[in-house]
């Protein structure tokens, strides 16, 4: 029996596929991915952007291959990066074959858009020959004409029918090494489509609210949509689609998973919004602290609370806690217990030093086998 059943999430059972070295589905951790927005033919810029995403924790990165020059450039890109690369293909089957030959770990493709069965068969052969999985990518903004005529407008039912049609094409060719996405920019439509799709197949699902918007609005929409799905146990890999630096997509993705206890990476800062009771500048302290701690990947919780109303209680549930006190003197907690006091001027430097030391201790304990490796580590 779980001691906190109200926090339990029972994940949907799905088959597992491999995207390069990353397992997707089954009992694998939910993976976080993003997509480059550089010209794929600019290998140097694309590799630099992928490296930045890797540093932020990306498990998988997608790269667009609109032409032969781009799909051939993948060969050099794949050689320079560590994460598996998904080649984004639209319409032209030869781009998929070229991408597979160039080392793509996965092909994002809709087999129904490729054309004749013979062309799809060639893509499937290339995927098999080069160890590629696939992603069927249904989008509400580009549904097939016959479905729009039948349903009158984009809707969850039309999206699911589109996905099932693409699935049948690959199953008829005895290819099942694929995952599926069913995205819409409308949160209600996206969530409904995924929930319906989750009921009618056992393939792993790549979830996302597509074209969600800028950093703030897109984060809110994605958190609502992905949060609902993940809380219901639906989703094996995800992308937060933002009109922003792709690194921000990775950060938001991990924050969503951390909020639901599904992945643990880096420092989770629990902080108050501040008010007239605060005994130090909470907002600027937290902003500076999060920036200074961005390099730490060790899972850890830190509370930063401006006064004694909630501070001591929150500190008992975190690895390291700071509670504001009077006369510019504040209380530091370690492992939920009062440890020592601290003056205003040294707050950030002091906390960063403590957190870095704690991270080293945790990593050493993991290396000695005294602590389990946590998801996302």
QUITA-V827156 format. One record per backbone hydrogen bond with DSSP energy under -0.5 kcal/mol. NH is the residue of the N-H (numbers start at 1). CO is the residue of the C=O. If there is no record, write none. Layout:
nh=NH co=CO
nh=NH co=CO
This chain:
nh=5 co=2
nh=7 co=4
nh=8 co=5
nh=11 co=9
nh=12 co=233
nh=15 co=202
nh=17 co=24
nh=19 co=22
nh=20 co=18
nh=20 co=105
nh=22 co=19
nh=23 co=21
nh=24 co=17
nh=26 co=15
nh=28 co=25
nh=31 co=236
nh=33 co=238
nh=34 co=60
nh=36 co=62
nh=42 co=39
nh=43 co=41
nh=46 co=42
nh=47 co=43
nh=48 co=44
nh=49 co=45
nh=50 co=46
nh=51 co=47
nh=52 co=48
nh=53 co=49
nh=54 co=50
nh=55 co=51
nh=56 co=52
nh=57 co=53
nh=57 co=54
nh=58 co=53
nh=59 co=32
nh=60 co=32
nh=61 co=84
nh=62 co=34
nh=63 co=86
nh=65 co=88
nh=71 co=67
nh=72 co=68
nh=73 co=69
nh=74 co=70
nh=75 co=72
nh=76 co=73
nh=77 co=73
nh=78 co=74
nh=79 co=75
nh=80 co=76
nh=80 co=77
nh=81 co=77
nh=81 co=78
nh=84 co=59
nh=86 co=61
nh=87 co=85
nh=87 co=106
nh=88 co=63
nh=88 co=86
nh=89 co=87
nh=89 co=108
nh=92 co=90
nh=93 co=91
nh=95 co=92
nh=96 co=92
nh=97 co=93
nh=98 co=94
nh=99 co=95
nh=100 co=96
nh=101 co=97
nh=102 co=98
nh=103 co=100
nh=104 co=99
nh=105 co=85
nh=106 co=85
nh=107 co=133
nh=108 co=87
nh=108 co=106
nh=109 co=107
nh=109 co=135
nh=111 co=109
nh=113 co=110
nh=114 co=111
nh=115 co=111
nh=119 co=116
nh=120 co=116
nh=121 co=117
nh=122 co=118
nh=123 co=119
nh=124 co=120
nh=125 co=121
nh=126 co=122
nh=127 co=123
nh=128 co=124
nh=129 co=125
nh=130 co=126
nh=131 co=128
nh=132 co=127
nh=133 co=105
nh=134 co=177
nh=135 co=107
nh=136 co=179
nh=137 co=135
nh=138 co=136
nh=138 co=181
nh=140 co=183
nh=142 co=139
nh=143 co=140
nh=147 co=144
nh=148 co=144
nh=149 co=145
nh=150 co=146
nh=151 co=147
nh=152 co=148
nh=159 co=155
nh=160 co=156
nh=161 co=157
nh=162 co=158
nh=163 co=159
nh=164 co=160
nh=165 co=161
nh=166 co=162
nh=167 co=163
nh=168 co=164
nh=169 co=165
nh=170 co=166
nh=171 co=167
nh=172 co=168
nh=173 co=169
nh=173 co=170
nh=174 co=171
nh=175 co=170
nh=176 co=174
nh=178 co=176
nh=179 co=134
nh=180 co=204
nh=181 co=136
nh=183 co=138
nh=187 co=185
nh=190 co=186
nh=191 co=187
nh=192 co=188
nh=193 co=189
nh=194 co=190
nh=195 co=191
nh=196 co=192
nh=197 co=193
nh=198 co=194
nh=199 co=195
nh=199 co=196
nh=200 co=196
nh=200 co=197
nh=201 co=197
nh=206 co=180
nh=207 co=205
nh=207 co=237
nh=210 co=184
nh=210 co=208
nh=212 co=209
nh=212 co=241
nh=218 co=214
nh=219 co=215
nh=220 co=216
nh=221 co=217
nh=222 co=218
nh=223 co=219
nh=224 co=220
nh=225 co=221
nh=226 co=222
nh=227 co=222
nh=227 co=223
nh=228 co=224
nh=229 co=225
nh=230 co=226
nh=231 co=227
nh=232 co=228
nh=233 co=230
nh=234 co=229
nh=236 co=205
nh=237 co=205
nh=238 co=31
nh=239 co=207
nh=240 co=33
nh=241 co=209
nh=241 co=239
nh=242 co=240
nh=243 co=213
nh=244 co=242
nh=248 co=245
nh=249 co=245
nh=250 co=246
nh=251 co=247
nh=252 co=248
nh=253 co=249
nh=254 co=250
nh=255 co=251
nh=256 co=252
nh=257 co=253
nh=258 co=254
nh=259 co=255
nh=260 co=256
nh=261 co=258
nh=262 co=257
nh=263 co=257
nh=264 co=375
nh=266 co=297
nh=268 co=300
nh=269 co=267
nh=270 co=268
nh=270 co=302
nh=271 co=269
nh=272 co=304
nh=278 co=275
nh=279 co=306
nh=282 co=280
nh=285 co=281
nh=286 co=282
nh=287 co=283
nh=288 co=284
nh=289 co=285
nh=290 co=286
nh=291 co=287
nh=292 co=288
nh=293 co=289
nh=294 co=291
nh=296 co=293
nh=300 co=266
nh=302 co=268
nh=303 co=320
nh=304 co=270
nh=305 co=322
nh=311 co=307
nh=314 co=310
nh=315 co=311
nh=316 co=312
nh=317 co=314
nh=318 co=315
nh=319 co=301
nh=320 co=301
nh=321 co=333
nh=322 co=303
nh=323 co=331
nh=324 co=305
nh=329 co=326
nh=330 co=342
nh=331 co=323
nh=332 co=340
nh=333 co=321
nh=334 co=337
nh=335 co=319
nh=337 co=334
nh=339 co=332
nh=340 co=332
nh=342 co=330
nh=344 co=328
nh=346 co=343
nh=347 co=344
nh=350 co=346
nh=351 co=347
nh=352 co=348
nh=353 co=349
nh=354 co=350
nh=355 co=351
nh=356 co=352
nh=357 co=353
nh=358 co=354
nh=359 co=355
nh=360 co=356
nh=361 co=357
nh=362 co=358
nh=363 co=359
nh=364 co=360
nh=365 co=361
nh=366 co=362
nh=367 co=363
nh=368 co=364
nh=369 co=366
nh=370 co=365
nh=371 co=365
nh=377 co=374
